[in-house]
Every structure is written in structure tokens, then in C-alpha cells.
Amino acid sequence: MPLPPGTARPVVAAGALFRDAAGRVLLVHPTYKPGWDVPGGVVEEGESPAEACRREIAEELGLDRATGAFLSVDHTRGDGYDKILFLFDGGPLGDDEHRIVLGENELDRWAWVAPADLADHLPPPLCRRVTSTLAGGGYLEHGLPRPATGPTAGATSGAG
């Protein structure tokens, strides 16, 4: 059955946030676009975001690891289309750090970056997404937590 006219057809992507004992974030440097990124990529047809995240980590870093806990989902619009972008907890790398093997023709290096220095490495939309995720995550729009709206916004519990 065809989708009704006007139905959103967003690009869906999934990535992992890896943090070390000092709280730094693992960033990767793609060869096919400027700047740095978090490990991850586009969700393929028939694949869940968690499955895509695991596949991308294997392809990009050479690590076969189960996808960690859900951290955030961000709805944004860029390049003329909607995007739904998931971030999962990559967990600690520990002894696996020395096993990183960068995917050929995709990445040329990786680095641990302190949260205070993310803006020096990431494009603003991704920097907002990662920073908001590190601060608690959840549902984001354009990398920022969406303010509460509706009948329960600002409601308090208990008697006044």
C-alpha cells in the first residue's frame, strides 16, 4: 500500500557515544566529508537503528560489540530532508581501544576529545546533539531538548 501524500520519509541514522575514564568522547575523521563525526551511519532498509549502530561500529572501527543503551533521538532537517538520528551508549572501550581498525576508504583517524573541546571538532548541529546527549539525552529537536508543552507542562504535584 502506498504512503499517503505528504507522509514524512526521513533519513534515519544511528551512532554510538564511546567515553573513556576521563569522560572524553571518541570521534572519528571521515575521508568523504569535512570535519569529525561520531562512529555510526545510515540505517539500511529492514534494519533497526540498534542493528545499524552495531554494523557501523564493526565496519568503521573493526569492533563487534552489542549496541548499548539508548541515549537520545534527534529530529532535525538539513540538506532538504528530515532526519531521525539515534545515539546509543558505546560503553567503555577499555582493552578494545588497541583493537580499533579503521574502515578502509571511510575513516583516516580517530581521537579522544574532551566535551569542552567538541565545538572545535564537530559541526554545530552534531555538537549540540552530542552535548545534549551527554547532559541527559532523551528526545531532541535540532540537537536541543524540546521544551515541555501541553496540558502537563509546568504542572506541579501535591496540594498548594
C-alpha atoms as an extended CHARMM CRD file, in Angstrom:
* protein
*
       160  EXT
         1         1  MET       CA              0.0000000000        0.0000000000        0.0000000000  PROA      1               0.0000000000
         2         2  PRO       CA              1.4790000000        3.3830000000       -0.9570000000  PROA      2               0.0000000000
         3         3  LEU       CA              2.0700000000        6.0170000000        1.6820000000  PROA      3               0.0000000000
         4         4  PRO       CA             -0.3990000000        8.9130000000        1.8040000000  PROA      4               0.0000000000
         5         5  PRO       CA              0.8140000000       12.0920000000        0.1020000000  PROA      5               0.0000000000
         6         6  GLY       CA              2.8510000000       14.2930000000        2.4120000000  PROA      6               0.0000000000
         7         7  THR       CA              3.9950000000       11.4170000000        4.6330000000  PROA      7               0.0000000000
         8         8  ALA       CA              7.4680000000       12.0870000000        6.0280000000  PROA      8               0.0000000000
         9         9  ARG       CA             10.2540000000        9.8890000000        4.6920000000  PROA      9               0.0000000000
        10        10  PRO       CA             13.1670000000       10.8330000000        6.9060000000  PROA      10              0.0000000000
        11        11  VAL       CA             16.7080000000        9.5830000000        6.6390000000  PROA      11              0.0000000000
        12        12  VAL       CA             17.4620000000        7.5180000000        9.7470000000  PROA      12              0.0000000000
        13        13  ALA       CA             20.9570000000        7.1780000000       11.1660000000  PROA      13              0.0000000000
        14        14  ALA       CA             22.4490000000        5.6770000000       14.3160000000  PROA      14              0.0000000000
        15        15  GLY       CA             25.7100000000        6.2760000000       16.1150000000  PROA      15              0.0000000000
        16        16  ALA       CA             27.4990000000        5.3420000000       19.3080000000  PROA      16              0.0000000000
        17        17  LEU       CA             28.9880000000        7.5120000000       22.0230000000  PROA      17              0.0000000000
        18        18  PHE       CA             32.1120000000        5.9500000000       23.4310000000  PROA      18              0.0000000000
        19        19  ARG       CA             33.6060000000        7.6390000000       26.5060000000  PROA      19              0.0000000000
        20        20  ASP       CA             36.8570000000        6.9330000000       28.2870000000  PROA      20              0.0000000000
        21        21  ALA       CA             37.5810000000        7.0480000000       32.0320000000  PROA      21              0.0000000000
        22        22  ALA       CA             38.3440000000       10.7910000000       31.7450000000  PROA      22              0.0000000000
        23        23  GLY       CA             34.9220000000       11.4520000000       30.1640000000  PROA      23              0.0000000000
        24        24  ARG       CA             36.3260000000       12.1910000000       26.7090000000  PROA      24              0.0000000000
        25        25  VAL       CA             34.2870000000       11.2470000000       23.6220000000  PROA      25              0.0000000000
        26        26  LEU       CA             35.6260000000        9.0960000000       20.7830000000  PROA      26              0.0000000000
        27        27  LEU       CA             35.4100000000       10.9490000000       17.4560000000  PROA      27              0.0000000000
        28        28  VAL       CA             36.2640000000        9.6540000000       14.0080000000  PROA      28              0.0000000000
        29        29  HSD       CA             37.5140000000       11.5870000000       10.9990000000  PROA      29              0.0000000000
        30        30  PRO       CA             35.7280000000       10.5940000000        7.7520000000  PROA      30              0.0000000000
        31        31  THR       CA             37.5720000000       10.7630000000        4.4520000000  PROA      31              0.0000000000
        32        32  TYR       CA             34.3960000000       11.5170000000        2.4570000000  PROA      32              0.0000000000
        33        33  LYS       CA             33.3360000000       14.7580000000        4.2150000000  PROA      33              0.0000000000
        34        34  PRO       CA             34.9680000000       17.5770000000        6.1660000000  PROA      34              0.0000000000
        35        35  GLY       CA             35.2610000000       17.5550000000        9.9330000000  PROA      35              0.0000000000
        36        36  TRP       CA             34.8360000000       14.9190000000       12.5960000000  PROA      36              0.0000000000
        37        37  ASP       CA             31.8960000000       12.6650000000       13.4950000000  PROA      37              0.0000000000
        38        38  VAL       CA             30.8020000000       10.0280000000       15.9900000000  PROA      38              0.0000000000
        39        39  PRO       CA             31.0520000000        6.4130000000       14.8350000000  PROA      39              0.0000000000
        40        40  GLY       CA             27.8580000000        5.3350000000       13.0660000000  PROA      40              0.0000000000
        41        41  GLY       CA             25.9090000000        5.7880000000        9.8850000000  PROA      41              0.0000000000
        42        42  VAL       CA             22.6920000000        5.4290000000        7.9230000000  PROA      42              0.0000000000
        43        43  VAL       CA             20.1420000000        2.7610000000        8.8240000000  PROA      43              0.0000000000
        44        44  GLU       CA             19.5920000000        0.4340000000        5.8680000000  PROA      44              0.0000000000
        45        45  GLU       CA             16.2120000000       -0.8860000000        4.7340000000  PROA      45              0.0000000000
        46        46  GLY       CA             14.8860000000       -3.6000000000        7.0640000000  PROA      46              0.0000000000
        47        47  GLU       CA             17.4200000000       -2.7450000000        9.7810000000  PROA      47              0.0000000000
        48        48  SER       CA             16.6740000000       -1.3000000000       13.2100000000  PROA      48              0.0000000000
        49        49  PRO       CA             18.7040000000        1.6640000000       14.4840000000  PROA      49              0.0000000000
        50        50  ALA       CA             20.3860000000       -0.5910000000       17.0670000000  PROA      50              0.0000000000
        51        51  GLU       CA             21.3200000000       -3.1360000000       14.3810000000  PROA      51              0.0000000000
        52        52  ALA       CA             22.6530000000       -0.3530000000       12.1540000000  PROA      52              0.0000000000
        53        53  CYS       CA             24.7380000000        1.0120000000       15.0070000000  PROA      53              0.0000000000
        54        54  ARG       CA             26.3430000000       -2.3860000000       15.6340000000  PROA      54              0.0000000000
        55        55  ARG       CA             27.0130000000       -2.8930000000       11.9060000000  PROA      55              0.0000000000
        56        56  GLU       CA             28.5160000000        0.5670000000       11.5220000000  PROA      56              0.0000000000
        57        57  ILE       CA             30.7970000000        0.1230000000       14.5610000000  PROA      57              0.0000000000
        58        58  ALA       CA             32.0500000000       -3.1320000000       13.0510000000  PROA      58              0.0000000000
        59        59  GLU       CA             32.5810000000       -1.5180000000        9.6230000000  PROA      59              0.0000000000
        60        60  GLU       CA             34.1620000000        1.7000000000       10.8800000000  PROA      60              0.0000000000
        61        61  LEU       CA             36.1420000000        0.5700000000       13.9350000000  PROA      61              0.0000000000
        62        62  GLY       CA             36.5320000000       -3.1770000000       13.3840000000  PROA      62              0.0000000000
        63        63  LEU       CA             34.8160000000       -3.8740000000       16.7260000000  PROA      63              0.0000000000
        64        64  ASP       CA             31.9130000000       -6.3100000000       17.0260000000  PROA      64              0.0000000000
        65        65  ARG       CA             30.0950000000       -5.0370000000       20.0930000000  PROA      65              0.0000000000
        66        66  ALA       CA             26.4920000000       -5.2360000000       21.1960000000  PROA      66              0.0000000000
        67        67  THR       CA             24.7110000000       -1.8960000000       20.9760000000  PROA      67              0.0000000000
        68        68  GLY       CA             24.4530000000       -0.2500000000       24.3750000000  PROA      68              0.0000000000
        69        69  ALA       CA             21.5690000000        1.6050000000       25.9540000000  PROA      69              0.0000000000
        70        70  PHE       CA             19.5470000000        4.1680000000       24.0100000000  PROA      70              0.0000000000
        71        71  LEU       CA             20.7230000000        7.6990000000       24.8600000000  PROA      71              0.0000000000
        72        72  SER       CA             18.9140000000       10.1050000000       22.5270000000  PROA      72              0.0000000000
        73        73  VAL       CA             16.9650000000       10.5960000000       19.3280000000  PROA      73              0.0000000000
        74        74  ASP       CA             17.1310000000       13.8640000000       17.4370000000  PROA      74              0.0000000000
        75        75  HSD       CA             14.7310000000       15.1360000000       14.8060000000  PROA      75              0.0000000000
        76        76  THR       CA             16.3380000000       17.6610000000       12.5040000000  PROA      76              0.0000000000
        77        77  ARG       CA             16.0650000000       18.9740000000        8.9880000000  PROA      77              0.0000000000
        78        78  GLY       CA             19.0450000000       19.5020000000        6.7530000000  PROA      78              0.0000000000
        79        79  ASP       CA             20.0990000000       19.1370000000        3.1490000000  PROA      79              0.0000000000
        80        80  GLY       CA             16.4190000000       19.3860000000        2.1670000000  PROA      80              0.0000000000
        81        81  TYR       CA             15.0840000000       16.4270000000        4.1360000000  PROA      81              0.0000000000
        82        82  ASP       CA             14.0760000000       15.3260000000        7.6210000000  PROA      82              0.0000000000
        83        83  LYS       CA             16.4890000000       13.2400000000        9.6770000000  PROA      83              0.0000000000
        84        84  ILE       CA             15.8970000000       10.9850000000       12.6710000000  PROA      84              0.0000000000
        85        85  LEU       CA             19.2410000000       10.4590000000       14.4120000000  PROA      85              0.0000000000
        86        86  PHE       CA             19.7500000000        7.9380000000       17.2210000000  PROA      86              0.0000000000
        87        87  LEU       CA             22.6550000000        7.8270000000       19.6630000000  PROA      87              0.0000000000
        88        88  PHE       CA             23.4230000000        4.7300000000       21.7170000000  PROA      88              0.0000000000
        89        89  ASP       CA             25.9000000000        4.1800000000       24.5290000000  PROA      89              0.0000000000
        90        90  GLY       CA             29.0270000000        2.5880000000       23.0710000000  PROA      90              0.0000000000
        91        91  GLY       CA             30.2260000000        1.6970000000       26.5400000000  PROA      91              0.0000000000
        92        92  PRO       CA             33.8290000000        1.8230000000       27.6960000000  PROA      92              0.0000000000
        93        93  LEU       CA             36.4090000000        0.6300000000       25.1980000000  PROA      93              0.0000000000
        94        94  GLY       CA             38.8870000000       -0.4780000000       27.8470000000  PROA      94              0.0000000000
        95        95  ASP       CA             41.0950000000       -3.1870000000       26.3530000000  PROA      95              0.0000000000
        96        96  ASP       CA             39.3180000000       -2.8890000000       22.9740000000  PROA      96              0.0000000000
        97        97  GLU       CA             40.8750000000        0.5180000000       22.2090000000  PROA      97              0.0000000000
        98        98  HSD       CA             44.0330000000       -1.1040000000       20.8300000000  PROA      98              0.0000000000
        99        99  ARG       CA             41.8380000000       -3.2940000000       18.5850000000  PROA      99              0.0000000000
       100       100  ILE       CA             40.4010000000       -0.3630000000       16.6120000000  PROA      100             0.0000000000
       101       101  VAL       CA             40.9710000000       -0.9170000000       12.9000000000  PROA      101             0.0000000000
       102       102  LEU       CA             39.5860000000        1.9320000000       10.8230000000  PROA      102             0.0000000000
       103       103  GLY       CA             37.3650000000        1.0090000000        7.8850000000  PROA      103             0.0000000000
       104       104  GLU       CA             39.1600000000        1.3990000000        4.5690000000  PROA      104             0.0000000000
       105       105  ASN       CA             38.1760000000        4.4020000000        2.4590000000  PROA      105             0.0000000000
       106       106  GLU       CA             35.8460000000        5.7050000000        5.2060000000  PROA      106             0.0000000000
       107       107  LEU       CA             37.9660000000        6.9710000000        8.1080000000  PROA      107             0.0000000000
       108       108  ASP       CA             41.5570000000        8.1090000000        8.3570000000  PROA      108             0.0000000000
       109       109  ARG       CA             41.9120000000        8.6700000000       12.1380000000  PROA      109             0.0000000000
       110       110  TRP       CA             40.1760000000        8.7470000000       15.4960000000  PROA      110             0.0000000000
       111       111  ALA       CA             40.7140000000       10.7440000000       18.6860000000  PROA      111             0.0000000000
       112       112  TRP       CA             39.5000000000       11.1590000000       22.2370000000  PROA      112             0.0000000000
       113       113  VAL       CA             38.0790000000       14.6810000000       22.6710000000  PROA      113             0.0000000000
       114       114  ALA       CA             37.0710000000       16.3940000000       25.9070000000  PROA      114             0.0000000000
       115       115  PRO       CA             33.4300000000       17.5690000000       25.9790000000  PROA      115             0.0000000000
       116       116  ALA       CA             34.6310000000       21.1790000000       26.3400000000  PROA      116             0.0000000000
       117       117  ASP       CA             36.5010000000       20.8270000000       23.0170000000  PROA      117             0.0000000000
       118       118  LEU       CA             33.7190000000       19.2100000000       20.9480000000  PROA      118             0.0000000000
       119       119  ALA       CA             32.8140000000       22.5340000000       19.2770000000  PROA      119             0.0000000000
       120       120  ASP       CA             36.3580000000       22.6850000000       17.8610000000  PROA      120             0.0000000000
       121       121  HSD       CA             35.8100000000       19.3570000000       16.0630000000  PROA      121             0.0000000000
       122       122  LEU       CA             32.1270000000       18.8370000000       15.2970000000  PROA      122             0.0000000000
       123       123  PRO       CA             29.7290000000       20.7950000000       13.0830000000  PROA      123             0.0000000000
       124       124  PRO       CA             27.2810000000       22.8160000000       15.2300000000  PROA      124             0.0000000000
       125       125  PRO       CA             24.2300000000       20.5010000000       14.7920000000  PROA      125             0.0000000000
       126       126  LEU       CA             26.2140000000       17.4050000000       15.7970000000  PROA      126             0.0000000000
       127       127  CYS       CA             27.9490000000       19.2690000000       18.6160000000  PROA      127             0.0000000000
       128       128  ARG       CA             24.5240000000       20.2660000000       20.0310000000  PROA      128             0.0000000000
       129       129  ARG       CA             23.3000000000       16.6560000000       19.7120000000  PROA      129             0.0000000000
       130       130  VAL       CA             26.3340000000       15.1490000000       21.4570000000  PROA      130             0.0000000000
       131       131  THR       CA             26.4150000000       17.8330000000       24.1610000000  PROA      131             0.0000000000
       132       132  SER       CA             22.6650000000       17.4550000000       24.8470000000  PROA      132             0.0000000000
       133       133  THR       CA             23.0560000000       13.6850000000       24.9310000000  PROA      133             0.0000000000
       134       134  LEU       CA             25.9250000000       13.9010000000       27.4180000000  PROA      134             0.0000000000
       135       135  ALA       CA             23.6970000000       16.1600000000       29.5670000000  PROA      135             0.0000000000
       136       136  GLY       CA             20.9000000000       13.5860000000       29.7280000000  PROA      136             0.0000000000
       137       137  GLY       CA             19.7050000000       12.9050000000       26.1910000000  PROA      137             0.0000000000
       138       138  GLY       CA             16.1870000000       11.7630000000       25.5210000000  PROA      138             0.0000000000
       139       139  TYR       CA             14.1490000000       13.3690000000       22.7730000000  PROA      139             0.0000000000
       140       140  LEU       CA             15.8820000000       16.2320000000       20.9560000000  PROA      140             0.0000000000
       141       141  GLU       CA             14.9400000000       18.5780000000       18.1390000000  PROA      141             0.0000000000
       142       142  HSD       CA             17.7940000000       20.1390000000       16.1910000000  PROA      142             0.0000000000
       143       143  GLY       CA             20.1740000000       18.8590000000       18.8570000000  PROA      143             0.0000000000
       144       144  LEU       CA             18.4120000000       20.5030000000       21.7720000000  PROA      144             0.0000000000
       145       145  PRO       CA             15.9680000000       19.1640000000       24.3740000000  PROA      145             0.0000000000
       146       146  ARG       CA             12.4210000000       20.0210000000       23.3690000000  PROA      146             0.0000000000
       147       147  PRO       CA             10.6860000000       22.2300000000       25.9360000000  PROA      147             0.0000000000
       148       148  ALA       CA              7.6980000000       20.6460000000       27.6370000000  PROA      148             0.0000000000
       149       149  THR       CA              4.3730000000       21.7480000000       26.1400000000  PROA      149             0.0000000000
       150       150  GLY       CA              0.7880000000       20.7050000000       26.5320000000  PROA      150             0.0000000000
       151       151  PRO       CA             -1.5660000000       20.1690000000       29.4420000000  PROA      151             0.0000000000
       152       152  THR       CA              1.0680000000       18.7970000000       31.8460000000  PROA      152             0.0000000000
       153       153  ALA       CA              3.7620000000       21.4280000000       31.1260000000  PROA      153             0.0000000000
       154       154  GLY       CA              4.5630000000       23.2980000000       34.2880000000  PROA      154             0.0000000000
       155       155  ALA       CA              2.1300000000       21.2300000000       36.3590000000  PROA      155             0.0000000000
       156       156  THR       CA              3.0500000000       20.5890000000       39.9500000000  PROA      156             0.0000000000
       157       157  SER       CA              2.0420000000       17.7270000000       42.1460000000  PROA      157             0.0000000000
       158       158  GLY       CA              0.6040000000       17.8720000000       45.6230000000  PROA      158             0.0000000000
       159       159  ALA       CA             -1.6630000000       20.3360000000       47.3310000000  PROA      159             0.0000000000
       160       160  GLY       CA             -0.8740000000       24.0470000000       47.1920000000  PROA      160             0.0000000000
